Amino acid sequence: MSDEKIPRDGIEHVVDRDFDTLQVAFLRELVRVPSDNPPGDCALHGRFAADHLQELGFAVERQAVPADVLARSGLRSVINLIVRRRFGSGDGPVIALNAHGDVVPPGGGWTHDPYGGVIEDGRLYGRGAAVSKSDFATYAFALRALNAHAAGLQGQVELHFTYDEETGGSAGPGWLLDQGLTRPDYVISAGFTYGVMIAHNGSLQLDVAFTGRSAHSAWPATGCDAIQAACRVMSALYAHREELALRTSPVPGIDAPTLVIGTMGGGVAANVVPEQAAFRVERRILPHENPQEVERELRDIIARAATVDGVTCAVRRHLLALPLVPEARQAPLVAALQDAAEAVIGERIPAQGMALFTDARLYSNAGCPTVLYGAGPRRLQDANGHRADEHVVLEDMRRATKVVAMALWRLLSRQELTP
């Protein structure tokens, strides 16, 4: 590690001391409280997490999101949490650590209880164990270790534990930033142990609806078939998907744009020409792409293919999540995390991108240099993220906790942070 003054042994000792008895137990309890989104009824989990953080000695701000904001995001209840720890006079940088507690519904195929927090062969299983309740534990216990070695540090660490990542983030970090409740100088968002993520894809989701005219199926020519129009448009979009696979990204770790038609529906009965049809399409946006041009291209394809007489087609944007774009101001975060990982893991982890989209972009787009780092494998697929038997390898979480604590120590011990 480049800074020999970092109290590596002391930080590692505190993490190891608390790991099995406190940190793993904390994560198990978080996994055992459902926070599925949808439906997005997450206030119970927020209160539960806040109570446990207070038991660990943290002062916790509970920020309840208003009903009108929730309604726009399709959520039922959210309480976002902020912990603030000032070091020294507080003249140094404000560094926020953000993880989300809302999770996708478990679905089927599990061999372990998705809310059980079962530990087997060094892995803790449960929905959210990897994405990203594990980083509630990573960040809280990294700060706990930092508190034990606070001499000479200047600045502030904030923990932002939020509940809207799975549906866009506008009621999570987006709301905290819009309300002026935080304005960090640097942000580390939930990620993985063996790489610093400096970029990720964005997401454009469009709702495409078709309206025709119903008729008896014995005389289909007397109606206007909305599903037929939808099929033509979907075929055009699938052909476009093959073209997208040939467009490559200049960011390591990100391949090509993707397109998925994720939901569809229409019609009322097998013997009725369908008057209505609809689907939602998602197009992942690469960091170097122009989101407006991506949407224009998609709308043009839809308009050209929607050619069934008597059927109208309406397109509405459901979501536009901008990409996380690499920038020079990320450099201090990247260097601190890479140096710490080299000391803890024994390898200099890469700085790269990933195909997901996350809340990190909300901080970045608000002017806060942001990277992703936390507890997890080399690939999300290895943790079964968003799939059955999601899990985190506990040793990965232990390592990530040490890395984050050491990186924070380095960042808060500097007089200036410049690329």
matplotlib code that plots the C-alpha trace (Angstrom):
import matplotlib.pyplot as plt

x = [0.0, 1.3, 0.7, 2.6, 0.9, -2.5, -3.1, -3.7, -3.2, -5.5, -8.3, -8.1, -8.2, -11.4, -13.1, -12.0, -13.0, -16.6, -17.1, -18.7, -20.5, -21.8, -21.4, -22.7, -25.5, -26.5, -26.7, -28.7, -31.3, -31.5, -32.1, -34.8, -37.0, -38.6, -38.3, -39.5, -39.9, -42.4, -44.6, -42.2, -43.5, -40.1, -40.6, -40.6, -37.2, -35.9, -37.1, -35.7, -32.3, -32.3, -33.0, -30.1, -27.7, -28.6, -27.8, -24.3, -23.9, -24.8, -27.0, -29.5, -31.6, -34.9, -36.1, -39.7, -40.5, -43.8, -46.7, -46.7, -43.1, -43.8, -46.8, -44.7, -42.3, -45.0, -43.9, -45.9, -43.6, -40.0, -37.9, -34.3, -31.6, -28.6, -25.7, -23.2, -19.8, -17.6, -13.9, -11.7, -13.0, -14.9, -12.9, -12.0, -14.2, -17.6, -17.6, -21.0, -21.4, -24.7, -26.4, -30.0, -32.3, -35.1, -34.8, -36.5, -39.1, -37.6, -39.4, -39.2, -36.4, -34.8, -33.2, -32.8, -35.4, -35.0, -35.7, -33.8, -30.3, -29.0, -25.2, -23.7, -20.1, -19.1, -22.0, -25.0, -28.1, -31.2, -32.8, -30.7, -27.7, -25.6, -27.8, -27.2, -28.0, -24.5, -23.2, -25.3, -23.1, -19.9, -20.2, -21.5, -18.7, -16.1, -17.1, -17.1, -13.5, -12.6, -14.0, -11.5, -8.6, -9.9, -6.9, -5.7, -8.6, -10.5, -13.9, -17.1, -18.4, -22.1, -24.0, -26.9, -29.2, -32.0, -35.0, -35.7, -32.9, -34.9, -37.4, -35.2, -33.9, -36.0, -37.4, -34.0, -30.8, -32.6, -35.0, -32.2, -30.3, -33.3, -34.3, -30.7, -30.4, -26.9, -24.3, -21.2, -17.9, -17.3, -19.5, -18.9, -21.9, -22.7, -20.5, -18.1, -15.0, -12.7, -13.1, -13.8, -16.6, -16.2, -19.0, -22.2, -25.0, -28.2, -31.7, -34.4, -37.8, -40.7, -44.3, -45.8, -49.6, -51.8, -55.5, -57.5, -61.1, -62.7, -64.7, -66.0, -63.2, -65.4, -65.0, -61.6, -61.5, -64.2, -61.8, -58.4, -56.0, -53.9, -51.8, -51.0, -49.5, -47.7, -46.1, -44.8, -43.3, -41.7, -40.2, -38.6, -37.2, -35.8, -34.1, -32.7, -31.3, -29.2, -27.8, -27.1, -24.9, -22.4, -21.9, -19.1, -18.3, -14.9, -15.2, -13.6, -16.2, -19.1, -19.8, -22.7, -26.1, -28.9, -32.7, -35.4, -39.2, -39.9, -43.7, -46.6, -50.3, -53.6, -56.9, -59.8, -60.7, -59.5, -62.6, -62.4, -60.1, -58.0, -58.7, -55.8, -52.2, -49.2, -45.6, -42.6, -39.2, -35.9, -32.8, -29.5, -27.6, -23.8, -21.8, -20.6, -24.0, -26.4, -29.6, -31.7, -30.4, -31.0, -34.7, -35.2, -33.8, -36.1, -39.2, -38.4, -38.2, -41.5, -43.3, -42.1, -43.2, -46.7, -48.4, -51.7, -54.6, -57.0, -54.5, -53.0, -49.7, -48.8, -45.3, -44.6, -41.3, -41.5, -37.9, -34.8, -31.8, -28.7, -25.4, -22.6, -19.9, -16.1, -14.5, -11.2, -12.5, -13.1, -9.3, -8.8, -11.5, -10.1, -6.5, -7.5, -9.6, -7.0, -4.3, -6.4, -7.4, -3.8, -2.9, -5.9, -6.5, -3.0, -4.0, -4.5, -8.1, -9.1, -11.1, -13.8, -17.4, -20.5, -23.7, -26.0, -27.5, -27.5, -28.2, -24.5, -25.6, -27.9, -24.9, -22.7, -25.3, -25.7, -22.0, -20.6, -17.7, -18.9, -17.5, -18.9, -17.2, -18.5, -19.0, -19.5, -17.9, -16.0, -19.3, -22.8, -23.9, -21.6, -23.8, -27.1, -28.1, -31.8, -32.0, -32.8, -30.3, -28.8, -25.8, -22.7, -19.5, -18.7, -15.0, -15.7, -17.7, -14.9, -12.3, -14.5, -15.1, -11.4, -10.8, -13.5, -12.2, -8.6, -9.6, -11.7, -8.7, -6.5, -9.0, -9.7, -6.1, -5.2, -5.3, -6.6, -8.1, -7.3, -7.1]
y = [0.0, 3.4, 5.0, 3.2, 5.1, 3.4, 1.3, -1.8, -4.3, -2.4, -2.1, -5.7, -6.7, -4.7, -6.2, -9.8, -9.3, -8.3, -10.3, -13.6, -12.4, -9.0, -8.4, -11.7, -11.7, -8.2, -9.3, -12.4, -10.3, -7.9, -10.8, -12.2, -9.1, -9.0, -5.8, -6.9, -4.2, -4.6, -4.1, -1.7, -1.7, -1.2, 1.1, -1.9, -2.9, 0.7, 0.9, -2.6, -1.6, 1.7, 0.0, -2.4, 0.4, 2.3, -0.8, -0.8, 2.8, 4.8, 7.9, 7.3, 9.8, 8.3, 10.1, 9.1, 9.6, 11.5, 9.7, 11.7, 10.7, 7.1, 7.1, 8.3, 5.4, 2.8, 2.2, 1.8, 2.9, 4.0, 5.2, 6.1, 6.1, 8.4, 8.0, 10.9, 10.5, 13.6, 13.2, 16.0, 19.5, 18.1, 20.2, 17.3, 15.6, 14.2, 10.6, 8.8, 5.0, 4.0, 0.6, -0.3, -2.5, -3.1, -6.3, -8.1, -10.7, -14.1, -16.1, -19.9, -22.5, -21.9, -24.7, -22.4, -20.2, -16.9, -15.1, -17.6, -16.2, -19.8, -20.2, -23.2, -23.8, -20.2, -18.6, -16.8, -17.4, -15.2, -12.5, -9.4, -11.2, -10.1, -7.2, -5.3, -5.9, -7.3, -3.8, -2.4, -4.7, -3.9, -0.2, -0.1, -2.3, -0.5, 2.7, 0.9, -0.1, 3.4, 4.8, 2.8, 4.5, 8.0, 9.9, 12.5, 12.0, 15.0, 15.0, 13.1, 9.6, 9.2, 5.9, 6.2, 3.1, 3.6, 1.7, 2.4, 1.0, -1.8, 0.7, 3.6, 5.3, 8.5, 7.8, 6.7, 8.7, 10.8, 12.1, 12.6, 14.7, 16.6, 17.6, 18.8, 16.2, 15.3, 16.6, 14.4, 15.2, 11.5, 8.4, 4.7, 2.7, -1.0, -3.2, -6.2, -7.2, -7.9, -4.8, -1.1, -0.2, 3.2, 3.0, 1.2, 1.1, 3.1, 1.9, 3.1, 1.5, 2.2, 1.2, 0.5, 0.2, -0.7, 0.0, -1.6, -2.7, -5.9, -8.3, -11.9, -14.4, -15.9, -12.7, -11.4, -9.1, -7.0, -6.1, -4.5, -6.8, -5.1, -8.2, -8.5, -5.0, -5.7, -8.8, -6.9, -4.3, -6.9, -8.7, -5.5, -4.9, -8.4, -7.8, -4.6, -6.5, -8.6, -5.3, -4.0, -7.0, -5.7, -2.3, -2.6, -0.5, 1.2, 0.6, -2.7, -4.9, -3.7, -5.5, -4.3, -2.8, -5.2, -5.1, -7.2, -7.2, -7.9, -7.8, -8.1, -8.6, -8.1, -9.5, -10.7, -14.1, -16.6, -16.0, -12.2, -10.1, -8.3, -4.6, -3.9, -5.1, -3.7, -4.5, -2.9, -2.9, -2.2, -1.0, -0.8, 2.4, 2.3, 4.9, 6.6, 6.6, 9.6, 8.6, 10.9, 9.3, 5.9, 6.7, 8.4, 5.3, 3.0, 5.1, 5.2, 1.4, 1.1, 3.7, 2.0, -1.4, -0.5, -0.9, -2.8, -0.8, 0.6, 0.0, 3.0, 2.8, 5.0, 5.0, 6.3, 6.5, 4.5, 5.0, 6.7, 5.8, 7.5, 5.6, 6.1, 7.7, 7.4, 10.7, 12.0, 13.0, 9.3, 8.8, 9.3, 6.8, 4.3, 4.6, 4.3, 1.2, -0.4, 0.2, -1.1, -4.2, -4.9, -5.0, -7.1, -9.4, -9.5, -8.3, -4.9, -5.1, -3.6, -0.5, -1.3, -1.1, -3.4, -3.9, -3.3, 0.1, 1.3, 4.2, 5.3, 7.2, 9.5, 10.7, 11.1, 13.0, 15.3, 16.2, 13.7, 11.6, 8.0, 4.5, 1.1, -1.2, -3.6, -7.3, -9.7, -12.1, -11.3, -11.6, -11.0, -14.2, -16.1, -14.8, -15.7, -12.0, -11.7, -15.5, -18.4, -19.1, -15.7, -15.6, -13.8, -15.5, -14.4, -14.1, -11.7, -9.5, -9.7, -8.6, -5.8, -4.4, -4.2, -2.6, 0.0, 0.9, 1.3, 3.3, 5.7, 6.1, 7.1, 9.5, 11.2, 11.5, 13.7, 17.4, 17.6, 15.1, 15.8, 13.4]
z = [0.0, -0.9, 2.5, 5.2, 8.0, 7.4, 10.6, 8.6, 11.4, 13.7, 11.2, 10.2, 13.9, 14.6, 11.5, 12.4, 16.0, 15.2, 12.0, 13.1, 16.3, 15.0, 11.3, 10.0, 12.5, 11.4, 7.8, 8.7, 10.4, 7.5, 5.1, 7.3, 7.0, 3.5, 1.5, -2.0, -4.6, -6.1, -4.1, -2.5, 1.1, 2.6, 5.6, 8.0, 6.8, 7.2, 10.8, 11.5, 10.0, 11.9, 15.2, 14.7, 13.6, 16.8, 18.8, 17.2, 18.4, 15.3, 15.3, 12.6, 10.7, 9.4, 6.3, 5.4, 1.7, 1.1, -0.5, -3.7, -4.4, -3.6, -6.0, -8.9, -8.3, -7.7, -4.1, -0.9, 1.9, 2.2, 5.1, 3.9, 6.5, 6.9, 9.4, 9.6, 11.4, 11.5, 12.1, 13.4, 12.7, 9.7, 7.2, 5.0, 2.3, 2.8, 1.6, 1.3, 1.2, -0.4, -0.5, -1.2, 0.9, -1.5, -3.4, -6.3, -5.3, -4.7, -7.4, -7.5, -7.6, -4.2, -2.3, 0.7, 2.4, 0.6, 4.0, 6.1, 6.2, 6.0, 6.2, 4.4, 3.2, 4.0, 2.0, 3.5, 1.4, 1.0, -1.2, -0.9, 0.5, -2.4, -3.8, -1.6, 2.0, 2.4, 1.9, 4.7, 6.8, 4.8, 5.2, 8.7, 10.0, 7.9, 9.6, 13.0, 12.3, 11.2, 14.4, 16.4, 14.4, 14.0, 15.2, 12.7, 10.3, 8.9, 7.1, 7.3, 6.4, 5.6, 5.3, 2.9, 3.2, 0.7, -0.7, -4.4, -6.5, -8.1, -9.5, -10.5, -7.3, -7.5, -4.0, -2.7, -3.4, -5.9, -3.2, -0.7, -3.2, -4.4, -0.8, 0.0, 2.7, 1.5, -0.9, -0.7, -2.2, -3.1, -3.2, -3.0, -4.0, -3.5, -5.7, -5.6, -3.8, -6.8, -8.9, -8.7, -11.1, -12.7, -15.3, -15.9, -18.4, -18.3, -19.0, -21.3, -20.8, -23.1, -22.8, -26.2, -26.4, -29.4, -29.9, -32.6, -33.0, -31.6, -33.7, -33.6, -34.4, -37.1, -39.1, -38.2, -41.2, -39.6, -36.7, -36.4, -34.6, -31.9, -31.2, -34.8, -34.8, -31.6, -33.1, -36.1, -33.8, -31.5, -34.5, -35.7, -32.2, -32.0, -35.4, -34.0, -31.0, -33.3, -34.8, -31.3, -30.5, -33.1, -31.3, -28.9, -25.8, -25.3, -21.5, -20.2, -18.6, -20.8, -24.1, -26.3, -25.8, -25.0, -25.6, -23.9, -24.2, -20.6, -20.3, -22.7, -22.6, -24.6, -25.8, -23.7, -25.2, -27.8, -29.9, -30.0, -32.3, -29.7, -29.4, -27.0, -26.7, -24.9, -24.0, -22.2, -23.8, -22.2, -24.0, -22.0, -22.8, -23.0, -21.1, -24.3, -26.0, -26.2, -24.4, -26.6, -29.8, -28.3, -27.6, -31.0, -32.8, -30.8, -31.4, -35.2, -35.4, -33.5, -35.8, -39.0, -37.9, -36.5, -39.9, -39.3, -40.7, -38.1, -35.2, -33.5, -31.5, -28.5, -27.0, -23.5, -21.7, -18.5, -17.3, -18.4, -16.1, -17.4, -17.5, -15.0, -17.1, -16.2, -15.2, -13.9, -10.5, -9.7, -9.5, -5.7, -4.9, -7.4, -6.2, -2.5, -3.1, -5.3, -2.8, 0.0, -2.0, -2.9, 0.9, 1.9, -1.1, -2.5, -6.0, -7.6, -8.6, -12.0, -12.6, -15.1, -16.1, -15.8, -17.7, -14.7, -13.9, -10.3, -8.0, -8.4, -11.5, -9.4, -7.4, -10.4, -12.4, -9.3, -9.6, -7.0, -8.3, -7.7, -8.0, -7.0, -4.5, -1.9, -1.0, -3.8, -6.3, -9.5, -11.5, -10.2, -11.8, -9.4, -6.5, -8.2, -8.0, -8.9, -9.2, -6.9, -4.1, -4.1, -1.7, -0.5, 0.3, 3.8, 3.2, 0.3, 2.7, 5.3, 2.7, 1.3, 4.8, 5.4, 2.0, 2.5, 6.0, 4.8, 1.7, 3.9, 6.3, 3.4, 1.9, 5.2, 6.1, 3.1, 3.1, -0.5, -2.9, -6.6, -9.6]

ax = plt.figure().add_subplot(projection="3d")
ax.plot(x, y, z, "-o")
ax.set_aspect("equal")
plt.show()
